[in-house]
């Protein structure tokens, strides 16, 4: 037998490599297959996909209640409906948490007629929280303003007195959409003072998608405007723009009549829980927003998120499961007016913020879930990827650390916790978003069941895994993250930045 030569140094190196490999394996984030949660998640998957009530909830909300503008009688009716559903499925601590918004608003009428060079009806709807024309309406010429050059437009608002301003997007944008949105709201205030008759232009001046649809919405966070602003269908706006491009000044009649309340109005978030079995003081929030706009039934924005949340809670209850930590299901109101409900939630629960793990929100229409956006928490991406891998047979879902600032994830991200957005495929949502097409027919029942099931599995796993998912970051660390995610300018523009100069990098060049 040939004798092997053993080199002590090589042997030690080999042992060290093996040990390093084992250590790396130990440090690898554990998914449901490794952390003991897989049996419960399997049970949730079966219950959710085979016996989901999410679409039933969505049908009731869409057909029996319909649109739910914050502070309206219909929105208050939806609160009562949600409380009843939570109690019916056996959630604990079911209640409403009241707060007020700055002012209420009710849609009236909006009519428009092209008078010259031809006479025909134009299709318009008022944006939210905007004012009225003179009673009976006004005839006026239509002139254009450039959305992408509002700084220059603001210097010459006098030319618009007695005119209808048509918003166009000419050239390349110099800022991202949310900053343009903020600038547009400020610009509208100057138009009111200048005596402009009305403005044609949707949220942030954006143009309607097409299919003869208008898209309503608010024009600033907690903001109302005296000037009437309307969304016009893409087809009608296109005709006006072509006429103006040919040197022809269209003249039209417009009549917009809306009503404001004299002061604040009351609304409420709806809350119910599955209390944790081991750490009930630790709370993970799961939700969507109950309020909607009012051109249709509010199905895809955000009836689908509301129904998914209720369906997720019901699925976990019917599966007979109780996670280690508390799942708090919250249906926020006031989202469409500036995330009012989720910011109210933070203020009302600030004392227990250290016990929160984050929130999970579905609010991007009727499409399939395709991505978990971790709200700026890059430290959580690897562990969430381990979970996403475990559900790949049901749906392949990616993970990134991006912040979604347009829904109720934002206050959680702003205050140091993961605001987890369930990003969805949104091709069809472009048509139903805030439009007359936002009705039950837009939501497929099978996708509704799958999204609600994924929400239930995700929420349960986060609440039941052996290790706590997250704790709030410090103010300094959160501020730096928000700046790195390019959220500072937007938050500052909407008076939502809470950290002063924290997180600002000061190099020698900048401070000299």
C-alpha positions, 0 to 999 in steps of 0.5 A, spaced: 500 500 500 502 506 498 503 511 504 500 518 503 503 524 505 500 528 510 502 536 511 500 538 517 499 546 514 494 543 509 490 539 514 489 545 518 487 549 512 482 544 510 479 544 517 478 551 517 475 551 510 470 546 512 468 550 519 468 557 515 463 553 510 459 551 516 459 558 519 456 561 513 451 556 512 449 557 519 449 565 518 444 564 512 437 567 513 432 561 514 426 560 511 420 556 512 423 550 511 428 551 516 425 555 521 419 551 523 413 555 520 412 551 513 407 546 516 402 552 518 404 556 512 402 550 508 395 549 512 394 557 510 396 556 503 391 550 502 385 554 506 386 560 502 387 557 495 381 552 496 376 556 501 378 564 500 372 569 502 376 575 499 372 576 493 366 575 497 368 581 501 370 585 495 363 584 492 359 586 498 364 592 499 363 594 491 356 592 490 353 594 497 357 600 499 360 602 493 365 609 493 367 611 499 370 618 499 373 619 506 369 623 511 362 621 507 356 617 509 358 611 505 365 611 508 362 611 515 358 605 512 364 601 510 367 602 517 361 599 520 361 593 515 368 592 516 367 592 524 362 587 523 366 582 518 372 582 523 367 580 529 364 575 525 371 572 523 373 572 530 378 577 531 380 580 537 380 587 540 375 589 534 374 597 534 375 603 530 380 609 532 377 616 530 381 622 527 379 628 523 381 630 516 382 638 515 376 639 511 370 634 507 368 635 500 362 632 496 362 632 488 357 635 485 356 636 477 362 637 472 360 639 464 363 642 459 362 643 451 366 645 446 363 652 443 368 653 437 371 651 432 365 646 432 360 644 437 360 638 441 360 635 448 366 634 452 367 629 457 370 632 464 370 630 472 372 634 477 379 632 481 378 631 489 377 637 493 377 643 488 372 648 488 367 651 483 366 655 477 360 661 477 353 658 478 351 656 471 358 655 468 363 660 464 365 661 457 372 662 456 378 661 451 383 655 452 390 656 453 396 652 454 401 651 460 407 647 460 407 642 466 415 641 465 416 648 466 412 651 472 417 655 475 417 659 468 409 659 468 408 662 475 412 668 472 406 670 467 400 667 470 397 674 469 396 672 461 391 666 464 386 671 467 379 669 464 381 663 461 381 656 461 388 653 462 390 646 459 396 643 462 401 640 457 407 636 458 412 639 453 420 637 453 423 633 458 421 633 465 426 636 470 424 632 476 421 626 478 413 625 478 412 626 486 416 633 485 412 635 479 406 633 483 408 638 489 410 644 484 403 643 481 399 644 487 403 650 489 402 653 482 394 652 482 394 656 488 397 662 484 392 661 478 386 662 483 389 669 485 390 670 478 382 669 476 383 663 472 376 660 470 378 653 470 384 648 469 384 642 465 389 637 468 389 631 472 393 629 478 400 632 477 397 635 471 398 628 468 393 626 462 388 621 462 390 614 460 385 613 454 378 609 453 374 615 454 376 615 461 377 621 466 381 619 473 380 623 479 384 624 485 387 629 490 392 635 488 396 635 494 397 632 501 391 635 505 390 640 500 384 644 497 383 649 491 379 654 490 380 653 482 376 648 479 380 643 476 378 637 471 380 631 468 378 630 461 378 624 457 384 623 453 380 623 446 377 630 448 384 633 450 387 631 444 382 635 440 383 641 444 391 640 443 391 639 436 387 645 434 391 649 439 397 646 435 394 649 428 393 656 431 386 655 433 384 658 440 378 653 442 372 656 446 368 652 451 363 652 456 365 649 463 360 648 469 363 645 475 359 645 482 362 642 488 361 643 496 366 643 502 364 643 509 366 649 513 371 645 518 374 638 519 370 632 519 371 625 523 373 619 520 376 612 523 381 606 521 378 600 523 382 595 527 382 587 529 387 583 531 390 575 532 393 576 539 400 573 539 401 566 543 408 568 546 410 575 544 403 579 544 406 585 545 410 585 539 405 587 533 405 586 525 400 591 522 397 588 515 392 592 511 390 596 505 385 602 505 378 602 506 377 609 503 376 610 495 374 615 490 367 616 487 367 615 480 365 608 480 365 602 486 372 603 488 374 596 487 381 596 485 383 602 489 383 599 494 377 595 495 382 589 493 387 591 498 381 591 503 378 585 501 385 581 501 386 584 508 380 581 511 381 575 507 388 574 510 385 574 517 379 570 515 384 564 512 388 564 518 383 564 523 379 558 519 386 555 519 386 555 527 393 558 527 395 563 532 402 566 531 407 568 536 406 575 535 400 579 534 397 580 527 394 587 527 389 588 521 388 595 520 383 598 514 386 605 514 382 611 511 384 618 508 389 614 504 387 618 498 387 625 501 395 624 503 396 617 507 392 621 513 389 614 516 396 611 517 399 617 519 394 618 524 395 611 526 403 612 528 401 618 532 396 614 536 401 608 537 407 612 538 408 610 545 408 602 543 412 604 536 418 600 539 414 594 539 412 594 532 415 590 527 413 594 520 407 593 516 404 589 510 400 593 505 396 591 498 394 597 494 396 597 487 390 595 483 387 588 481 394 585 478 398 579 481 403 580 486 410 580 483 415 584 488 416 585 496 418 592 497 422 592 503 421 600 505 428 602 505 430 596 510 436 593 506 438 589 512 431 585 511 432 583 503 436 576 504 431 574 510 425 576 505 428 572 499 428 566 503 421 566 504 419 568 497 423 562 495 419 558 499 412 560 496 415 560 489 411 554 487 405 559 488 408 565 485 415 567 484 415 574 488 422 578 487 425 582 493 428 589 493 429 595 498 425 600 495 420 605 498 413 606 496 411 613 498 404 613 495 401 608 500 400 606 507 407 603 507 410 610 508 409 612 515 412 606 517 418 607 513 419 614 515 419 612 522 424 607 522 420 600 520 419 596 514 413 599 510 413 592 506 409 594 499 406 588 495 408 591 489 403 588 483 403 588 476 399 594 474 398 594 466 390 594 467 390 598 473 392 604 469 385 604 466 381 603 473 385 607 477 381 613 480 376 612 474 369 610 472 372 603 470 374 602 477 368 596 478 368 589 480 368 587 473 376 589 473 378 584 479 379 576 477 377 572 483 382 567 482 388 573 482 384 576 488 384 569 492 392 568 490 394 575 493 390 574 499 393 568 500 400 570 499 398 576 504 396 571 509 402 567 509 407 573 509 404 576 515 403 569 519 411 567 517 413 574 519 409 574 526 411 566 527 418 566 525 423 564 531 427 571 530 423 578 530 423 580 523 425 588 525 426 593 530 425 601 529 432 604 526 435 610 530 433 617 527 440 618 524 440 611 521 433 612 518 434 619 516 440 617 512 436 611 509 431 616 507 436 620 503 439 615 500 433 612 497 432 619 495 426 621 499 428 627 502 426 632 497 419 629 496 418 629 504 420 636 505 415 638 499 409 635 503 412 637 510 413 630 512 420 630 513 421 629 521 429 629 522 431 636 520 439 636 518 440 628 520 442 624 515 445 629 511 452 628 508 457 634 510 464 633 506 469 638 506 467 641 500 460 642 502 462 646 509 468 650 506 
